[in-house]
Amino acid sequence: MTGQSIRVSSSFERFYKKSEGAAAPDTRSEEAQRASQPQSKPKKADGAFKTISEVADILDVQQHVLRFWETKFNQVKPLKRGGGRRYYRPEDVALLKHIHHLLYTEGYTIKGVQKLLKGQGKQQIVAKAENENTVQAQPKVKPAAPQEPAGTPISASERAVLEVMLEELKALRGMLR
């Protein structure tokens, strides 16, 4: 037993002596230092196939969650290449975004989402998800103020308060959907 501890301690001492010295200053040129730093990858086009890690980053879930969803939702079928690598088509990503929204935002169970997907179909869901993305990308235009009905007029401050309340109610209704 003591022989082993001596070997461990002597190897520890050798390691400690090596790491004890101060770090040497980096004398490389600025170009060499920049070249050694990791480069950021250029962003893929929206229509490009995405890897499982890219989709996991987009949805902010772990990769194993996406693999699990493949087993639970028959509609999710990524292209598989050699070595089992998964490549997700843009419509697969849209479908996964919709599934993620239903599970995490709307509060559906997996069985509930399965029933929804069976009732709607993949193409409908992808079209709906793409529609929602375009609607969210467009700036919201405030509708023209409705004409006041005949009767007692409302002051400008009362109208402003009512409009704020209406917007809050619409936001709450959106959360419930």
C-alpha positions as CSV (number, residue, x, y, z in Angstrom):
1,M,0.0,0.0,0.0
2,T,2.7,2.5,0.9
3,G,4.6,1.7,-2.4
4,Q,1.6,2.9,-4.4
5,S,1.2,6.1,-2.4
6,I,4.9,6.9,-3.0
7,R,4.4,6.4,-6.8
8,V,1.4,8.6,-6.8
9,S,3.0,11.3,-4.7
10,S,6.2,11.2,-6.9
11,S,4.1,11.6,-10.1
12,F,2.2,14.3,-8.4
13,E,5.4,16.1,-7.5
14,R,6.6,15.9,-11.2
15,F,3.2,17.3,-12.4
16,Y,3.3,20.0,-9.7
17,K,6.8,21.1,-10.6
18,K,5.8,21.4,-14.3
19,S,2.7,23.5,-13.6
20,E,4.4,25.6,-11.0
21,G,6.2,27.9,-13.5
22,A,4.6,31.1,-14.6
23,A,2.8,31.2,-17.8
24,A,5.0,32.5,-20.7
25,P,3.6,35.6,-22.4
26,D,2.1,35.1,-25.8
27,T,4.7,36.4,-28.2
28,R,2.8,35.4,-31.4
29,S,1.8,38.1,-33.8
30,E,-1.8,39.4,-33.7
31,E,-2.6,37.6,-36.9
32,A,-1.5,34.3,-35.5
33,Q,-3.4,34.9,-32.3
34,R,-6.6,35.7,-34.3
35,A,-6.1,32.6,-36.4
36,S,-5.9,30.4,-33.3
37,Q,-9.2,31.7,-32.0
38,P,-12.3,29.8,-32.9
39,Q,-14.2,31.3,-35.9
40,S,-18.0,31.7,-35.7
41,K,-19.8,29.7,-38.3
42,P,-21.7,31.5,-41.0
43,K,-25.5,31.3,-40.5
44,K,-27.3,28.8,-42.7
45,A,-30.1,29.8,-45.0
46,D,-33.6,29.4,-43.7
47,G,-34.3,26.6,-46.3
48,A,-31.2,24.6,-45.5
49,F,-31.4,21.3,-43.7
50,K,-30.4,21.5,-40.1
51,T,-28.6,19.0,-37.8
52,I,-30.1,17.8,-34.6
53,S,-27.8,20.1,-32.6
54,E,-28.9,23.1,-34.6
55,V,-32.6,22.3,-34.1
56,A,-32.0,21.6,-30.4
57,D,-30.4,25.1,-30.1
58,I,-33.3,26.7,-31.9
59,L,-35.9,25.1,-29.7
60,D,-33.7,25.3,-26.5
61,V,-34.1,21.6,-25.7
62,Q,-31.7,18.8,-25.4
63,Q,-31.0,16.5,-28.4
64,H,-32.4,13.5,-26.6
65,V,-35.7,15.3,-26.4
66,L,-35.9,15.5,-30.2
67,R,-35.0,11.8,-30.5
68,F,-37.8,11.0,-28.0
69,W,-40.3,13.2,-30.0
70,E,-39.4,11.2,-33.1
71,T,-40.6,8.0,-31.3
72,K,-43.8,9.7,-30.1
73,F,-44.8,11.7,-33.1
74,N,-44.9,9.7,-36.4
75,Q,-45.0,13.0,-38.4
76,V,-41.5,13.9,-37.3
77,K,-39.2,12.0,-39.8
78,P,-35.8,13.6,-40.3
79,L,-33.6,12.5,-43.1
80,K,-31.0,10.1,-41.8
81,R,-27.6,9.8,-43.5
82,G,-24.7,7.4,-42.9
83,G,-23.8,6.8,-39.3
84,G,-27.3,7.7,-38.3
85,R,-26.9,11.5,-38.6
86,R,-30.2,13.3,-38.6
87,Y,-30.9,16.2,-41.0
88,Y,-34.2,18.1,-40.4
89,R,-36.0,19.7,-43.3
90,P,-37.5,23.2,-42.9
91,E,-41.0,21.7,-42.6
92,D,-39.7,19.3,-39.9
93,V,-38.3,22.2,-37.9
94,A,-41.7,24.1,-38.3
95,L,-43.5,21.0,-37.0
96,L,-41.1,20.6,-34.1
97,K,-41.6,24.3,-33.2
98,H,-45.3,23.7,-33.2
99,I,-45.0,20.6,-31.0
100,H,-42.7,22.5,-28.7
101,H,-45.2,25.4,-28.4
102,L,-48.1,23.0,-27.7
103,L,-46.1,21.1,-25.0
104,Y,-44.3,23.9,-23.3
105,T,-46.5,27.0,-23.8
106,E,-50.0,25.7,-24.3
107,G,-49.5,22.9,-21.6
108,Y,-50.7,20.0,-23.7
109,T,-49.7,16.4,-22.8
110,I,-47.9,14.2,-25.3
111,K,-51.1,12.3,-25.9
112,G,-53.0,15.5,-26.4
113,V,-50.5,16.7,-29.0
114,Q,-50.7,13.3,-30.7
115,K,-54.5,13.6,-31.0
116,L,-54.2,17.1,-32.3
117,L,-51.6,16.0,-34.9
118,K,-53.8,13.1,-36.0
119,G,-56.8,15.3,-36.4
120,Q,-55.0,18.1,-38.4
121,G,-52.2,16.5,-40.4
122,K,-48.6,17.5,-41.0
123,Q,-49.2,19.8,-44.0
124,Q,-51.9,21.8,-42.1
125,I,-49.6,22.2,-39.1
126,V,-46.6,23.3,-41.1
127,A,-48.7,25.8,-43.1
128,K,-50.2,27.1,-39.8
129,A,-46.8,27.4,-38.2
130,E,-45.4,29.3,-41.3
131,N,-48.4,31.5,-41.3
132,E,-47.9,32.4,-37.6
133,N,-44.2,33.2,-38.3
134,T,-45.1,35.6,-41.1
135,V,-47.8,37.2,-39.0
136,Q,-45.3,37.7,-36.1
137,A,-42.7,39.1,-38.5
138,Q,-45.0,41.8,-39.8
139,P,-45.3,45.0,-37.8
140,K,-48.7,45.3,-36.0
141,V,-50.8,48.1,-37.4
142,K,-53.2,49.7,-35.0
143,P,-56.7,49.6,-36.3
144,A,-58.6,52.8,-36.8
145,A,-60.6,53.9,-33.8
146,P,-64.2,52.7,-34.1
147,Q,-66.8,55.4,-34.4
148,E,-68.6,56.2,-31.2
149,P,-72.1,55.0,-30.9
150,A,-74.8,57.6,-30.3
151,G,-75.3,58.3,-26.6
152,T,-73.1,59.7,-23.9
153,P,-69.7,60.7,-25.2
154,I,-66.5,59.3,-23.6
155,S,-63.7,61.6,-22.7
156,A,-60.2,61.1,-24.2
157,S,-58.7,59.9,-20.9
158,E,-61.5,57.3,-20.4
159,R,-61.0,56.1,-24.0
160,A,-57.3,55.7,-23.3
161,V,-57.9,53.7,-20.2
162,L,-60.5,51.5,-22.0
163,E,-58.1,50.9,-24.9
164,V,-55.3,49.8,-22.5
165,M,-57.8,47.4,-20.8
166,L,-58.8,46.0,-24.1
167,E,-55.2,45.3,-25.1
168,E,-54.6,43.6,-21.8
169,L,-57.7,41.4,-22.3
170,K,-56.6,40.5,-25.8
171,A,-53.1,39.5,-24.5
172,L,-54.7,37.4,-21.8
173,R,-57.0,35.7,-24.4
174,G,-53.9,35.0,-26.5
175,M,-52.2,33.3,-23.5
176,L,-55.3,31.1,-22.9
177,R,-55.3,29.8,-26.5
